[in-house]
Amino acid sequence: MFEIRVICEPSEADRITATLRSTFTTGTVRRSPSRTSGMERLYVTADHLRLTELWPTPEEAYATAPSIISEIGWTADQAATRPFGTTLGREFWLRKAALLDRIALTDEAEGRTSDAAQVATEAARRLLELDRDGDGCYGGTPYWPEHPQAEADPRAYARQEYAHWSKHQ
């Protein structure tokens, strides 16, 4: 839980309050005049939104995925056979994020301590970044790349996108 303070024009207060409520779980908004002439201060206690829809489980997302060894081979081949300076596409980053997520999940399940979860999270963030800046070819259900839940759990976003992608292959 955290506190948000906003200083704004009084005419913008309702719109800002509505936006905060759509982005966070919020408490009562407390309003008071700002020290700046004509402005208003808004104070609100907030917390991250609770998931209204569930992400696909790893079992659902990776039900039809090739073996981890096969995916390692595919990603290595894609990276190695591209001419220097060529941009790797969304499929590469999606499959790489999913592969690293699967490796991290295996390590977690077996109680191994490694940096696999951190590496998987960074790859998933790269996919999120690509989808945010791209041409809108992401699955987007239940969460699109700009959604706060996608940013809060990038590995779950990668699972969602992999599940969508694998259904349409």
Backbone as CSV, one residue per row, in Angstrom:
resi,resn,N_x,N_y,N_z,CA_x,CA_y,CA_z,C_x,C_y,C_z
1,MET,0.847,-1.165,0.000,0.000,0.000,0.000,0.897,1.234,0.000
2,PHE,0.436,2.306,-0.669,1.219,3.525,-0.751,0.286,4.726,-0.845
3,GLU,0.840,5.899,-0.665,0.073,7.142,-0.699,0.476,7.924,-1.948
4,ILE,-0.516,8.480,-2.617,-0.278,9.284,-3.811,-0.746,10.709,-3.515
5,ARG,0.075,11.675,-3.880,-0.313,13.076,-3.761,-0.276,13.678,-5.152
6,VAL,-1.349,14.379,-5.508,-1.444,15.030,-6.808,-1.793,16.493,-6.571
7,ILE,-1.117,17.374,-7.255,-1.468,18.787,-7.252,-1.980,19.099,-8.652
8,CYS,-3.210,19.597,-8.722,-3.832,19.789,-10.027,-4.817,20.958,-10.016
9,GLU,-5.301,21.288,-11.186,-6.384,22.257,-11.317,-7.641,21.618,-10.728
10,PRO,-8.466,22.360,-10.012,-9.695,21.788,-9.456,-10.580,21.135,-10.519
11,SER,-10.589,21.669,-11.720,-11.416,21.105,-12.797,-10.917,19.728,-13.257
12,GLU,-9.658,19.395,-12.986,-9.094,18.108,-13.393,-9.202,17.034,-12.309
13,ALA,-9.593,17.410,-11.097,-9.565,16.494,-9.961,-10.416,15.239,-10.172
14,ASP,-11.619,15.383,-10.717,-12.487,14.213,-10.914,-11.907,13.259,-11.959
15,ARG,-11.363,13.810,-13.039,-10.758,12.961,-14.080,-9.540,12.229,-13.539
16,ILE,-8.720,12.901,-12.766,-7.529,12.285,-12.181,-7.937,11.201,-11.189
17,THR,-8.931,11.488,-10.372,-9.423,10.499,-9.404,-9.934,9.251,-10.122
18,ALA,-10.691,9.435,-11.203,-11.215,8.298,-11.970,-10.074,7.483,-12.583
19,THR,-9.061,8.160,-13.089,-7.913,7.458,-13.670,-7.157,6.664,-12.611
20,LEU,-6.969,7.254,-11.437,-6.308,6.526,-10.355,-7.108,5.286,-9.969
21,ARG,-8.435,5.412,-9.910,-9.278,4.268,-9.551,-9.236,3.172,-10.606
22,SER,-9.010,3.526,-11.872,-8.928,2.495,-12.910,-7.563,1.816,-12.929
23,THR,-6.571,2.462,-12.331,-5.216,1.929,-12.333,-4.855,1.223,-11.031
24,PHE,-5.422,1.678,-9.912,-5.112,1.137,-8.594,-6.394,0.839,-7.831
25,THR,-6.272,0.043,-6.783,-7.331,-0.076,-5.797,-7.108,1.092,-4.851
26,THR,-8.084,2.007,-4.773,-7.868,3.236,-4.009,-8.817,3.355,-2.829
27,GLY,-8.379,4.128,-1.857,-9.224,4.490,-0.722,-9.908,5.808,-1.016
28,THR,-10.409,6.428,0.015,-11.072,7.721,-0.112,-10.070,8.798,-0.501
29,VAL,-10.462,9.636,-1.432,-9.605,10.740,-1.862,-9.845,11.923,-0.926
30,ARG,-8.761,12.415,-0.352,-8.835,13.590,0.523,-8.378,14.804,-0.285
31,ARG,-9.177,15.860,-0.251,-8.888,17.063,-1.034,-8.617,18.235,-0.103
32,SER,-7.653,19.053,-0.502,-7.381,20.280,0.244,-6.768,21.302,-0.711
33,PRO,-6.888,22.569,-0.379,-6.286,23.595,-1.244,-4.765,23.447,-1.259
34,SER,-4.185,23.762,-2.383,-2.734,23.720,-2.516,-2.149,25.043,-2.060
35,ARG,-0.885,25.023,-1.753,-0.198,26.275,-1.401,-0.052,27.158,-2.637
36,THR,-0.134,26.522,-3.802,-0.084,27.256,-5.056,-1.483,27.810,-5.332
37,SER,-1.585,29.041,-5.623,-2.870,29.700,-5.818,-3.710,29.011,-6.893
38,GLY,-4.947,28.691,-6.519,-5.893,28.128,-7.477,-5.757,26.641,-7.733
39,MET,-4.818,25.984,-7.095,-4.604,24.555,-7.313,-5.218,23.762,-6.160
40,GLU,-5.344,22.461,-6.367,-5.912,21.597,-5.351,-4.990,20.411,-5.115
41,ARG,-4.905,19.955,-3.852,-4.113,18.770,-3.513,-5.059,17.601,-3.316
42,LEU,-4.695,16.467,-3.910,-5.440,15.222,-3.727,-4.504,14.236,-3.036
43,TYR,-4.994,13.593,-1.992,-4.241,12.552,-1.310,-5.085,11.285,-1.372
44,VAL,-4.481,10.189,-1.795,-5.229,8.935,-1.879,-4.315,7.785,-1.498
45,THR,-4.846,6.879,-0.692,-4.137,5.649,-0.372,-4.451,4.668,-1.494
46,ALA,-3.429,3.992,-1.999,-3.617,3.110,-3.143,-2.868,1.802,-2.942
47,ASP,-3.292,0.826,-3.698,-2.609,-0.464,-3.747,-2.751,-0.971,-5.169
48,HIS,-1.939,-1.943,-5.538,-2.020,-2.511,-6.881,-3.381,-3.150,-7.077
49,LEU,-3.886,-3.067,-8.304,-5.164,-3.697,-8.612,-5.096,-5.193,-8.375
50,ARG,-6.151,-5.731,-7.872,-6.237,-7.181,-7.744,-6.612,-7.748,-9.105
51,LEU,-6.061,-8.883,-9.427,-6.361,-9.485,-10.723,-7.850,-9.798,-10.822
52,THR,-8.472,-9.310,-11.877,-9.869,-9.652,-12.100,-9.972,-10.883,-12.995
53,GLU,-8.964,-11.099,-13.782,-8.889,-12.289,-14.619,-7.543,-12.946,-14.341
54,LEU,-7.521,-14.231,-14.459,-6.295,-14.954,-14.162,-5.447,-15.116,-15.414
55,TRP,-4.137,-15.086,-15.195,-3.204,-15.392,-16.271,-3.302,-16.885,-16.574
56,PRO,-2.909,-17.306,-17.756,-2.830,-18.754,-17.994,-1.756,-19.359,-17.085
57,THR,-2.007,-20.547,-16.603,-0.993,-21.226,-15.799,0.140,-21.653,-16.722
58,PRO,1.320,-21.937,-16.169,2.396,-22.439,-17.024,1.985,-23.711,-17.778
59,GLU,1.228,-24.576,-17.105,0.784,-25.814,-17.759,-0.111,-25.510,-18.959
60,GLU,-0.991,-24.526,-18.824,-1.860,-24.142,-19.939,-1.056,-23.475,-21.050
61,ALA,-0.179,-22.575,-20.675,0.579,-21.815,-21.669,1.527,-22.694,-22.474
62,TYR,2.154,-23.657,-21.792,3.197,-24.446,-22.451,2.747,-25.876,-22.775
63,ALA,1.449,-26.113,-22.823,0.917,-27.463,-23.060,1.424,-28.067,-24.364
64,THR,1.537,-27.278,-25.396,1.962,-27.805,-26.698,3.368,-27.356,-27.081
65,ALA,4.100,-26.808,-26.134,5.446,-26.294,-26.428,6.416,-27.432,-26.723
66,PRO,7.348,-27.194,-27.638,8.404,-28.187,-27.876,9.265,-28.334,-26.618
67,SER,10.111,-29.318,-26.603,10.989,-29.519,-25.447,11.889,-28.305,-25.246
68,ILE,12.371,-28.163,-24.034,13.281,-27.057,-23.724,14.534,-27.139,-24.597
69,ILE,15.066,-28.333,-24.773,16.259,-28.511,-25.610,15.993,-28.063,-27.046
70,SER,14.831,-28.426,-27.578,14.464,-28.020,-28.934,14.371,-26.498,-29.044
71,GLU,13.789,-25.859,-28.043,13.657,-24.400,-28.068,15.009,-23.705,-27.908
72,ILE,15.894,-24.283,-27.114,17.251,-23.728,-27.017,17.902,-23.760,-28.398
73,GLY,17.752,-24.877,-29.081,18.309,-24.998,-30.425,17.719,-23.983,-31.391
74,TRP,16.395,-23.802,-31.331,15.735,-22.864,-32.235,16.205,-21.443,-31.982
75,THR,16.227,-21.013,-30.703,16.628,-19.632,-30.409,18.096,-19.397,-30.759
76,ALA,18.950,-20.377,-30.470,20.366,-20.230,-30.814,20.534,-20.134,-32.327
77,ASP,19.809,-20.957,-33.064,19.883,-20.939,-34.524,19.407,-19.606,-35.087
78,GLN,18.314,-19.078,-34.559,17.791,-17.791,-35.025,18.789,-16.665,-34.774
79,ALA,19.390,-16.679,-33.589,20.349,-15.630,-33.251,21.625,-15.749,-34.080
80,ALA,22.050,-16.979,-34.343,23.322,-17.197,-35.036,23.227,-16.990,-36.542
81,THR,22.076,-17.243,-37.138,21.980,-17.198,-38.601,21.537,-15.843,-39.145
82,ARG,21.265,-14.900,-38.287,20.876,-13.566,-38.744,22.127,-12.768,-39.099
83,PRO,22.081,-12.035,-40.199,23.205,-11.158,-40.509,23.393,-10.126,-39.399
84,PHE,24.619,-9.733,-39.159,24.928,-8.769,-38.110,24.115,-7.497,-38.318
85,GLY,23.500,-7.009,-37.255,22.706,-5.790,-37.313,21.247,-6.010,-37.647
86,THR,20.869,-7.243,-37.977,19.476,-7.548,-38.281,18.686,-7.610,-36.987
87,THR,17.502,-7.030,-36.998,16.643,-7.049,-35.827,15.913,-8.388,-35.748
88,LEU,15.946,-8.972,-34.569,15.199,-10.205,-34.355,13.742,-9.843,-34.109
89,GLY,12.840,-10.614,-34.681,11.421,-10.290,-34.624,10.728,-10.727,-33.340
90,ARG,9.432,-10.469,-33.298,8.624,-10.758,-32.121,8.617,-12.250,-31.794
91,GLU,8.527,-13.109,-32.807,8.509,-14.549,-32.528,9.761,-14.978,-31.761
92,PHE,10.906,-14.446,-32.141,12.138,-14.783,-31.429,12.036,-14.381,-29.967
93,TRP,11.638,-13.137,-29.697,11.583,-12.650,-28.313,10.496,-13.355,-27.515
94,LEU,9.393,-13.687,-28.159,8.333,-14.435,-27.481,8.816,-15.825,-27.086
95,ARG,9.410,-16.535,-28.037,9.867,-17.897,-27.752,11.040,-17.900,-26.772
96,LYS,11.906,-16.897,-26.853,13.013,-16.806,-25.907,12.484,-16.539,-24.500
97,ALA,11.535,-15.608,-24.363,10.957,-15.317,-23.042,10.266,-16.565,-22.473
98,ALA,9.538,-17.277,-23.310,8.859,-18.491,-22.860,9.872,-19.563,-22.459
99,LEU,10.909,-19.729,-23.251,11.958,-20.707,-22.935,12.600,-20.395,-21.592
100,LEU,12.989,-19.150,-21.386,13.633,-18.778,-20.128,12.673,-18.889,-18.949
101,ASP,11.400,-18.606,-19.173,10.390,-18.782,-18.125,10.286,-20.260,-17.750
102,ARG,10.272,-21.134,-18.735,10.185,-22.576,-18.464,11.409,-23.067,-17.688
103,ILE,12.574,-22.555,-18.032,13.793,-22.932,-17.299,13.692,-22.442,-15.853
104,ALA,13.252,-21.200,-15.666,13.110,-20.658,-14.308,12.072,-21.447,-13.510
105,LEU,10.978,-21.817,-14.127,9.948,-22.605,-13.443,10.498,-23.963,-13.005
106,THR,11.318,-24.570,-13.851,11.943,-25.856,-13.508,12.882,-25.684,-12.321
107,ASP,13.700,-24.651,-12.354,14.602,-24.385,-11.227,13.827,-24.150,-9.940
108,GLU,12.767,-23.346,-10.015,11.949,-23.063,-8.832,11.312,-24.343,-8.286
109,ALA,10.786,-25.178,-9.172,10.128,-26.415,-8.744,11.112,-27.388,-8.100
110,GLU,12.356,-27.365,-8.563,13.362,-28.281,-8.033,14.180,-27.664,-6.899
111,GLY,13.835,-26.442,-6.497,14.511,-25.788,-5.378,15.920,-25.323,-5.674
112,ARG,16.266,-25.170,-6.946,17.596,-24.701,-7.323,17.679,-23.185,-7.192
113,THR,18.796,-22.714,-6.711,19.039,-21.282,-6.632,19.863,-20.880,-7.848
114,SER,19.296,-19.967,-8.643,20.000,-19.487,-9.834,19.444,-18.123,-10.196
115,ASP,19.998,-17.552,-11.245,19.487,-16.268,-11.722,18.470,-16.455,-12.846
116,ALA,17.963,-17.671,-13.013,17.031,-17.970,-14.104,15.778,-17.110,-14.048
117,ALA,15.231,-16.895,-12.849,14.009,-16.083,-12.732,14.275,-14.641,-13.161
118,GLN,15.415,-14.100,-12.778,15.763,-12.732,-13.156,15.964,-12.622,-14.671
119,VAL,16.641,-13.590,-15.255,16.881,-13.581,-16.697,15.558,-13.729,-17.448
120,ALA,14.669,-14.606,-16.956,13.358,-14.791,-17.577,12.534,-13.504,-17.496
121,THR,12.611,-12.826,-16.374,11.870,-11.570,-16.206,12.380,-10.513,-17.180
122,GLU,13.680,-10.429,-17.338,14.244,-9.442,-18.275,13.846,-9.753,-19.720
123,ALA,13.841,-11.013,-20.097,13.409,-11.377,-21.453,11.929,-11.047,-21.654
124,ALA,11.120,-11.297,-20.632,9.691,-10.973,-20.716,9.489,-9.459,-20.810
125,ARG,10.316,-8.690,-20.110,10.230,-7.222,-20.204,10.584,-6.758,-21.613
126,ARG,11.534,-7.427,-22.239,11.902,-7.092,-23.625,10.720,-7.343,-24.552
127,LEU,10.010,-8.458,-24.338,8.812,-8.750,-25.130,7.748,-7.672,-24.894
128,LEU,7.533,-7.301,-23.640,6.569,-6.237,-23.315,6.924,-4.941,-24.038
129,GLU,8.187,-4.581,-23.988,8.659,-3.365,-24.643,8.408,-3.433,-26.149
130,LEU,8.714,-4.560,-26.734,8.503,-4.760,-28.163,7.015,-4.646,-28.506
131,ASP,6.161,-5.251,-27.683,4.722,-5.196,-27.938,4.153,-3.795,-27.735
132,ARG,4.669,-3.070,-26.757,4.205,-1.698,-26.528,4.556,-0.800,-27.704
133,ASP,5.753,-1.000,-28.251,6.234,-0.144,-29.329,5.907,-0.679,-30.714
134,GLY,5.346,-1.885,-30.780,5.140,-2.558,-32.060,3.843,-2.206,-32.746
135,ASP,3.437,-3.108,-33.621,2.270,-2.864,-34.474,0.983,-3.494,-33.937
136,GLY,0.961,-3.838,-32.653,-0.262,-4.366,-32.055,-0.544,-5.815,-32.371
137,CYS,0.490,-6.614,-32.604,0.273,-8.019,-32.961,0.233,-8.939,-31.738
138,TYR,0.057,-8.390,-30.557,-0.026,-9.193,-29.341,-1.442,-9.729,-29.161
139,GLY,-1.582,-10.781,-28.321,-2.883,-11.406,-28.078,-3.802,-10.532,-27.243
140,GLY,-3.241,-9.962,-26.179,-3.957,-8.973,-25.408,-5.095,-9.431,-24.529
141,THR,-5.252,-10.718,-24.284,-6.304,-11.142,-23.367,-5.716,-12.043,-22.303
142,PRO,-5.935,-11.757,-21.075,-6.761,-10.667,-20.576,-6.035,-9.330,-20.490
143,TYR,-4.706,-9.291,-20.595,-3.990,-8.040,-20.373,-3.146,-7.650,-21.572
144,TRP,-3.276,-6.398,-22.022,-2.484,-5.856,-23.113,-1.171,-5.316,-22.538
145,PRO,-0.176,-5.010,-23.371,1.152,-4.660,-22.855,1.210,-3.403,-21.993
146,GLU,0.293,-2.474,-22.182,0.315,-1.248,-21.379,-0.411,-1.418,-20.041
147,HIS,-1.073,-2.535,-19.847,-1.853,-2.748,-18.619,-0.911,-2.848,-17.419
148,PRO,-1.270,-2.246,-16.280,-0.401,-2.302,-15.096,-0.083,-3.733,-14.644
149,GLN,-0.996,-4.669,-14.847,-0.734,-6.052,-14.444,0.357,-6.686,-15.311
150,ALA,0.417,-6.308,-16.574,1.470,-6.833,-17.452,2.835,-6.342,-16.983
151,GLU,2.899,-5.079,-16.616,4.156,-4.525,-16.104,4.525,-5.134,-14.758
152,ALA,3.520,-5.413,-13.937,3.763,-5.988,-12.610,4.237,-7.437,-12.688
153,ASP,3.820,-8.175,-13.713,4.194,-9.587,-13.838,4.533,-9.913,-15.292
154,PRO,5.705,-9.478,-15.756,6.054,-9.680,-17.167,6.138,-11.146,-17.578
155,ARG,6.545,-12.034,-16.662,6.610,-13.455,-17.028,5.211,-14.005,-17.289
156,ALA,4.233,-13.581,-16.519,2.857,-14.019,-16.764,2.365,-13.468,-18.105
157,TYR,2.770,-12.241,-18.431,2.420,-11.679,-19.738,3.015,-12.529,-20.863
158,ALA,4.268,-12.949,-20.700,4.904,-13.798,-21.717,4.145,-15.116,-21.859
159,ARG,3.692,-15.696,-20.744,2.894,-16.936,-20.806,1.591,-16.710,-21.566
160,GLN,0.931,-15.588,-21.262,-0.319,-15.255,-21.951,-0.081,-15.173,-23.453
161,GLU,0.966,-14.470,-23.834,1.245,-14.275,-25.253,1.678,-15.579,-25.930
162,TYR,2.440,-16.403,-25.210,2.856,-17.681,-25.780,1.641,-18.591,-25.988
163,ALA,0.737,-18.614,-25.005,-0.478,-19.437,-25.130,-1.289,-18.986,-26.341
164,HIS,-1.431,-17.687,-26.524,-2.173,-17.153,-27.664,-1.466,-17.502,-28.970
165,TRP,-0.170,-17.291,-29.000,0.623,-17.574,-30.203,0.564,-19.046,-30.585
166,SER,0.727,-19.932,-29.597,0.761,-21.368,-29.911,-0.588,-21.884,-30.398
167,LYS,-1.689,-21.271,-29.958,-3.018,-21.670,-30.445,-3.210,-21.300,-31.913
168,HIS,-2.503,-20.294,-32.351,-2.699,-19.778,-33.715,-1.574,-20.170,-34.675
169,GLN,-0.797,-21.166,-34.313,0.285,-21.641,-35.174,-0.204,-22.719,-36.084
